[in-house]
Amino acid sequence: MKTEFENLVFISEDFKEAFKKLMENGFKLIIPEPTETFKKTNYAYFSDGDNIAYLQQENKYRDISISSVHKPSKEVGTGFRISDDYSLEVAKEALLTVCPHWAINSRNHVIKYKNLKEFMESGSHNWHQLNIYEKQ
């Protein structure tokens, strides 16, 4: 069952507002469904339909971090942290980041998802059911 966006509980109001702003700007939100043990959302993905990025707030006192997203790799994980200073501009940058300049030697290990559909079908995030939310 998909919980309505307004009924989701986020780790902080700032975190929820960041996602509202993304949705208002036409991005699709990919948010884990709450469970008995995961009631407050502290991470989620967003997409322009092709590119995917990730937001996380470790606790309500920490800044919101923004990361790129790519296919899992032993060498480079699943994404690169782009910033700990959320803004819409940095979020857009994270969508397009393949490999930051400081990790350029790892570029051969970074394989981006073709699109949101491939990401959702990949099963690489199967620890929570993910739901897509978008502006109606």
KAVEN-V403758 format. One record per pair of residues at least 12 apart in sequence whose C-alpha atoms are under 7 Angstrom apart, sorted by the first residue. I is the first residue (numbers start at 1). GAP is how many residues later the second one is. D is the distance in Angstrom with one decimal. If there is no record, write none. Layout:
[[I:GAP:D] [I:GAP:D]]
This chain:
[[2:31:6.7] [2:129:6.6] [3:30:6.8] [9:30:6.7] [9:31:5.0] [9:32:6.1] [10:30:4.8] [10:31:4.5] [10:32:6.3] [11:29:5.3] [11:30:5.7] [11:31:5.4] [11:48:6.6] [11:49:5.7] [12:48:5.3] [23:111:5.9] [23:112:5.7] [24:111:6.5] [26:109:6.6] [27:19:6.4] [27:20:5.6] [27:21:5.1] [27:107:6.7] [28:18:5.5] [28:19:5.2] [28:20:6.3] [28:104:6.5] [28:105:5.8] [28:106:4.8] [29:16:6.0] [29:17:4.4] [29:18:6.5] [29:103:5.5] [29:104:4.9] [29:105:6.2] [30:14:5.9] [30:15:4.9] [30:16:5.6] [30:100:6.0] [30:101:5.4] [30:102:4.5] [30:103:6.4] [31:13:4.8] [31:14:6.4] [31:99:5.3] [31:100:5.4] [31:101:6.5] [32:12:6.7] [32:96:5.7] [32:97:5.5] [32:98:4.3] [32:99:6.1] [33:95:6.8] [33:96:5.6] [33:97:5.9] [33:98:6.5] [42:14:5.6] [42:15:5.3] [42:16:6.3] [43:12:5.6] [43:13:4.2] [43:14:6.4] [44:12:6.7] [47:69:6.9] [49:66:6.3] [49:67:5.4] [50:64:6.5] [50:65:3.8] [50:66:5.3] [51:44:5.3] [51:45:6.7] [51:64:5.9] [51:65:6.8] [52:17:5.8] [52:43:5.5] [52:64:6.8] [53:14:5.8] [53:15:4.7] [53:16:5.1] [53:41:5.8] [53:42:5.1] [54:12:5.7] [54:13:5.0] [54:14:6.2] [54:15:6.6] [55:12:6.5] [63:21:5.9] [63:22:6.6] [64:20:5.7] [64:21:6.4] [64:22:5.8] [65:18:5.6] [65:19:4.1] [65:20:6.4] [65:21:6.5] [66:15:5.9] [66:16:5.6] [66:17:5.4] [66:18:6.4] [66:20:6.7] [66:25:6.6] [66:28:6.9] [67:12:6.1] [67:13:5.2] [67:14:4.1] [67:15:5.0] [67:27:6.0] [68:12:5.2] [68:13:6.5] [68:14:6.8] [68:26:4.9] [68:27:6.1] [68:29:6.0] [70:40:6.4] [70:41:5.7] [70:42:4.4] [70:43:6.0] [71:40:5.6] [71:41:5.9] [71:42:6.2] [73:36:6.8] [75:34:6.6] [76:30:7.0] [76:33:6.7] [82:12:6.4] [98:12:7.0]]
